[in-house]
Amino acid sequence: MIKNDFLPQLVILLLLLTGCRNTSRSITSSPTPTPVAAESIAIYTPLYIPPDSIDAIFHKLNSPEATRKFYSAIKNSAVWFNGSIRTERADSLLSFLRDTRYYGLLRNNYHYDIIERDLSKPESLLHLDILLTDAFLSLAKDLKYGRRPPKNPYTIDSLTNGVLATALQQQSIKKILREQEPAFRAYHNLKIALQIAIDTLDNNTRQLLLAGATNDLITPQKHIRLIEINIERWREENNIHENRYILVNIPSFLLQVTNADTLVLESRIITGTPEKQTPEISSRIECITIYPYWHVPRKIVIEEYLPLIQKDTTFLQRNNFDVLNRDGKILRRDSIDWNKFNANYFPVSLRQREGVENSLGVIKFQFDNPYAVYLHD
């Protein structure tokens, strides 16, 4: 996690103001690509790939099962070599792999060094073909969804296999890979910044960086790494399809409302401190509450308010707090021996009454999250 004083951290809240309702979250998946028949793909000499994915030839692949299934669908034929001749599509993929650092990715996560080392070895063509296929599938997944392990790998494998089939059919390896990237403007602005940062390095440092150097102790490379981390964060937001959303840029203290790719509102905001950071989340706004109560999170009650209450119980009255038992009934504040309470024993909760003095203000935008945080005035 990047601290608040680094490059922008992102909180994306999908704006859907349709009244309070059940806040269970739904996930929208990308449409499944139309299957491409093996006959429509230019395929070459059969490779006689062992059908069992635990065979040694599938060891150390990023997506062994997806790779095995892809070759099975095209009758175990080569797709990157025609006999012993490397095809144009292979050269296109190798060119893309050489420049993956411009996408915030490391080429050796996609077998680049092994492929380059073995290109001149005729006995390695079978392994090379499989490595190139696995490299494409991994790149397609990482560009679209980010590098974290997917929650549903089987769906992702099916989608990326369809992407590879389309790329082979259309003979457009680079174009199809680029189409997997997020469409967010901020993502592409970060990519431009990354390219500028890399290209302004001296040639030796640039070549080391492109080869995968990650020495954060060198100031320019540390800056580049921070850009790459934020590029990755945008990829993880790529499943957002709604036209309306709110983006909160935490360290910039800025909120932006976007509708149909048009910025319609921008506002300065207050966020957490480095010691008490605003969490990074994505959620859906379910409703607006006018003159809300504030149910104080237990952590705040114990760490901040209990010492003040034990020192002076009028703190509760002066700040309009109700004391509630576990059934939600209001208790008399002066009937409680606050000195008995501690972090392990606090059988009540605090609720601040509605009004202009309420910590949430007059308006609260409510969305499902485990941190008890809101957008409020």
PEPE-V71330 format. One record per residue. N is the residue number from 1. PHI is phi in degrees with one decimal (999 if undefined). OMEGA is omega in whole degrees, 0 to 359 (999 if undefined). Layout:
<<N & PHI & OMEGA> <N & PHI & OMEGA>>
This chain:
<<1 & 999 & 177> <2 & -83.9 & 179> <3 & -70.3 & 187> <4 & -63.7 & 182> <5 & -92.3 & 176> <6 & -96.9 & 181> <7 & -61.4 & 190> <8 & -55.2 & 166> <9 & -90.6 & 189> <10 & -122.4 & 168> <11 & -125.2 & 180> <12 & -110.5 & 180> <13 & -117.3 & 182> <14 & -77.0 & 188> <15 & -91.0 & 178> <16 & -144.1 & 187> <17 & -89.3 & 185> <18 & -121.4 & 180> <19 & 93.6 & 182> <20 & -64.0 & 176> <21 & -159.9 & 179> <22 & -56.6 & 186> <23 & -97.2 & 176> <24 & -63.2 & 189> <25 & -91.4 & 175> <26 & -105.1 & 181> <27 & -117.0 & 178> <28 & -100.9 & 180> <29 & -95.3 & 178> <30 & -70.6 & 179> <31 & -63.2 & 180> <32 & -72.2 & 179> <33 & -61.5 & 177> <34 & -66.1 & 181> <35 & -58.1 & 179> <36 & -111.7 & 182> <37 & -66.0 & 181> <38 & -58.2 & 183> <39 & -64.9 & 182> <40 & -89.4 & 179> <41 & -102.7 & 176> <42 & -71.4 & 180> <43 & -113.7 & 192> <44 & -124.4 & 186> <45 & -52.0 & 175> <46 & -56.6 & 184> <47 & -97.8 & 185> <48 & 54.7 & 180> <49 & -73.7 & 177> <50 & -56.3 & 185> <51 & -72.7 & 183> <52 & -88.2 & 185> <53 & -68.9 & 178> <54 & -89.5 & 177> <55 & -60.6 & 185> <56 & -57.0 & 183> <57 & -67.9 & 179> <58 & -99.0 & 179> <59 & -65.2 & 174> <60 & 65.2 & 172> <61 & -82.3 & 176> <62 & -74.1 & 182> <63 & -132.6 & 186> <64 & -61.9 & 183> <65 & -69.8 & 179> <66 & -63.9 & 180> <67 & -65.1 & 179> <68 & -60.3 & 181> <69 & -64.4 & 180> <70 & -64.1 & 180> <71 & -65.8 & 178> <72 & -61.1 & 182> <73 & -69.5 & 180> <74 & -109.8 & 174> <75 & 60.8 & 174> <76 & 56.4 & 178> <77 & -99.1 & 178> <78 & -70.6 & 177> <79 & -123.1 & 184> <80 & -113.6 & 180> <81 & -130.9 & 175> <82 & -107.7 & 191> <83 & 68.6 & 177> <84 & -98.8 & 184> <85 & -96.1 & 176> <86 & -74.7 & 185> <87 & -86.1 & 177> <88 & -63.2 & 179> <89 & -64.0 & 176> <90 & -65.9 & 178> <91 & -62.0 & 180> <92 & -63.8 & 179> <93 & -67.4 & 178> <94 & -62.0 & 177> <95 & -62.8 & 178> <96 & -64.4 & 180> <97 & -62.1 & 180> <98 & -61.3 & 186> <99 & -106.0 & 184> <100 & -62.9 & 180> <101 & -64.6 & 176> <102 & -68.9 & 176> <103 & -104.9 & 181> <104 & 77.4 & 181> <105 & -122.0 & 181> <106 & -106.9 & 187> <107 & -60.7 & 183> <108 & -76.5 & 170> <109 & -73.4 & 183> <110 & -125.5 & 172> <111 & 66.6 & 188> <112 & -59.8 & 182> <113 & -61.7 & 180> <114 & -65.7 & 180> <115 & -62.1 & 180> <116 & -61.0 & 182> <117 & -65.3 & 189> <118 & -102.1 & 183> <119 & -60.9 & 182> <120 & -91.4 & 182> <121 & -104.8 & 181> <122 & -56.2 & 182> <123 & -71.5 & 183> <124 & -101.2 & 187> <125 & -60.8 & 179> <126 & -60.9 & 180> <127 & -64.2 & 180> <128 & -62.3 & 180> <129 & -59.8 & 180> <130 & -67.7 & 179> <131 & -62.8 & 179> <132 & -66.2 & 177> <133 & -63.6 & 179> <134 & -63.2 & 179> <135 & -62.6 & 179> <136 & -63.1 & 181> <137 & -60.8 & 180> <138 & -67.1 & 179> <139 & -61.8 & 181> <140 & -59.1 & 179> <141 & -67.4 & 184> <142 & -67.5 & 179> <143 & -68.9 & 185> <144 & -90.1 & 189> <145 & -117.7 & 185> <146 & 92.8 & 188> <147 & -88.9 & 178> <148 & -66.1 & 177> <149 & -56.8 & 182> <150 & -69.4 & 177> <151 & -70.2 & 180> <152 & -127.5 & 185> <153 & -61.8 & 182> <154 & -68.2 & 177> <155 & -65.6 & 180> <156 & -62.4 & 179> <157 & -59.5 & 180> <158 & -63.6 & 180> <159 & -66.0 & 183> <160 & -69.4 & 175> <161 & -62.0 & 177> <162 & -65.4 & 178> <163 & -63.8 & 179> <164 & -64.6 & 179> <165 & -59.7 & 178> <166 & -64.6 & 180> <167 & -62.5 & 180> <168 & -70.5 & 179> <169 & -65.3 & 184> <170 & -88.9 & 183> <171 & 53.6 & 185> <172 & -137.7 & 186> <173 & -62.0 & 183> <174 & -65.1 & 182> <175 & -60.7 & 182> <176 & -67.1 & 178> <177 & -63.4 & 179> <178 & -64.6 & 179> <179 & -68.0 & 179> <180 & -80.3 & 184> <181 & -73.0 & 176> <182 & -61.7 & 180> <183 & -92.5 & 184> <184 & -62.0 & 179> <185 & -59.9 & 182> <186 & -63.3 & 178> <187 & -61.1 & 183> <188 & -71.5 & 174> <189 & -64.8 & 177> <190 & -66.0 & 178> <191 & -63.8 & 177> <192 & -63.6 & 179> <193 & -62.3 & 179> <194 & -65.6 & 180> <195 & -61.6 & 179> <196 & -62.1 & 182> <197 & -63.1 & 180> <198 & -72.5 & 186> <199 & -72.1 & 178> <200 & -87.2 & 175> <201 & -74.3 & 173> <202 & -65.4 & 190> <203 & -59.0 & 182> <204 & -63.6 & 180> <205 & -65.2 & 180> <206 & -62.5 & 180> <207 & -65.5 & 176> <208 & -62.5 & 181> <209 & -65.8 & 180> <210 & -62.3 & 180> <211 & -77.3 & 175> <212 & 120.7 & 179> <213 & -61.5 & 181> <214 & -133.2 & 181> <215 & -80.3 & 183> <216 & -72.4 & 180> <217 & -75.5 & 176> <218 & -84.9 & 190> <219 & -52.2 & 180> <220 & -59.4 & 181> <221 & -71.5 & 176> <222 & -62.6 & 178> <223 & -63.2 & 179> <224 & -62.7 & 180> <225 & -63.1 & 179> <226 & -66.3 & 177> <227 & -63.0 & 181> <228 & -61.8 & 180> <229 & -62.6 & 180> <230 & -74.6 & 171> <231 & -60.1 & 179> <232 & -63.0 & 179> <233 & -62.4 & 178> <234 & -65.6 & 178> <235 & -61.6 & 181> <236 & -70.9 & 175> <237 & -96.8 & 188> <238 & -73.8 & 178> <239 & -89.5 & 179> <240 & -87.5 & 182> <241 & -115.2 & 181> <242 & -66.9 & 179> <243 & -78.8 & 182> <244 & -107.4 & 177> <245 & -156.3 & 175> <246 & -111.7 & 176> <247 & -115.9 & 177> <248 & -109.3 & 177> <249 & -92.4 & 192> <250 & -62.9 & 184> <251 & -71.5 & 177> <252 & -89.1 & 180> <253 & 53.8 & 187> <254 & -137.3 & 175> <255 & -117.1 & 178> <256 & -129.4 & 175> <257 & -107.4 & 182> <258 & -116.6 & 177> <259 & -133.7 & 180> <260 & 53.5 & 177> <261 & 66.6 & 178> <262 & -117.4 & 177> <263 & -73.4 & 183> <264 & -109.5 & 179> <265 & -155.8 & 176> <266 & -136.8 & 185> <267 & -144.6 & 170> <268 & -71.2 & 182> <269 & -140.3 & 172> <270 & -109.1 & 178> <271 & -125.8 & 182> <272 & -70.0 & 178> <273 & -90.1 & 175> <274 & -57.0 & 179> <275 & -77.8 & 181> <276 & -127.9 & 191> <277 & -75.6 & 169> <278 & -66.7 & 182> <279 & -71.8 & 175> <280 & -94.2 & 184> <281 & -144.8 & 167> <282 & -127.2 & 181> <283 & -158.1 & 182> <284 & -119.6 & 177> <285 & -70.5 & 185> <286 & -101.3 & 183> <287 & -164.7 & 173> <288 & -112.9 & 176> <289 & -112.1 & 177> <290 & -94.2 & 184> <291 & 50.4 & 183> <292 & -80.7 & 162> <293 & -75.4 & 170> <294 & -119.1 & 175> <295 & -87.4 & 191> <296 & -71.5 & 177> <297 & -57.8 & 184> <298 & -56.8 & 181> <299 & -59.6 & 179> <300 & -68.3 & 180> <301 & -58.4 & 185> <302 & -69.9 & 188> <303 & -82.0 & 186> <304 & -109.4 & 190> <305 & -90.8 & 183> <306 & -57.7 & 178> <307 & -60.1 & 179> <308 & -70.0 & 180> <309 & -67.0 & 180> <310 & -64.8 & 178> <311 & -80.3 & 183> <312 & -155.6 & 184> <313 & -68.9 & 177> <314 & -68.7 & 176> <315 & -54.4 & 182> <316 & -65.0 & 181> <317 & -68.0 & 183> <318 & -63.9 & 182> <319 & -110.0 & 172> <320 & 61.0 & 178> <321 & -96.0 & 167> <322 & -93.3 & 174> <323 & -106.4 & 185> <324 & -114.3 & 173> <325 & -84.5 & 185> <326 & -69.1 & 176> <327 & -92.4 & 179> <328 & 82.4 & 179> <329 & -89.2 & 182> <330 & -74.8 & 178> <331 & -103.4 & 174> <332 & -73.0 & 184> <333 & -61.6 & 184> <334 & -81.3 & 180> <335 & -95.2 & 186> <336 & -108.5 & 175> <337 & -88.6 & 186> <338 & -65.8 & 182> <339 & -68.7 & 179> <340 & -83.0 & 186> <341 & -84.2 & 176> <342 & -156.9 & 183> <343 & -62.6 & 181> <344 & -93.9 & 180> <345 & -138.4 & 177> <346 & -148.4 & 190> <347 & -82.2 & 180> <348 & -128.1 & 174> <349 & -132.0 & 180> <350 & -111.2 & 177> <351 & -133.0 & 178> <352 & -88.1 & 184> <353 & -67.6 & 181> <354 & -65.9 & 179> <355 & 141.6 & 183> <356 & -66.7 & 179> <357 & -88.3 & 179> <358 & -63.8 & 183> <359 & -61.8 & 178> <360 & -87.8 & 181> <361 & 78.9 & 185> <362 & -97.1 & 183> <363 & -126.1 & 176> <364 & -128.3 & 173> <365 & -93.9 & 188> <366 & -105.9 & 177> <367 & -147.0 & 185> <368 & -69.9 & 175> <369 & -163.7 & 183> <370 & -86.7 & 188> <371 & -106.1 & 183> <372 & 57.4 & 175> <373 & -111.7 & 182> <374 & -143.5 & 162> <375 & -91.2 & 181> <376 & -153.4 & 183> <377 & -88.3 & 999>>
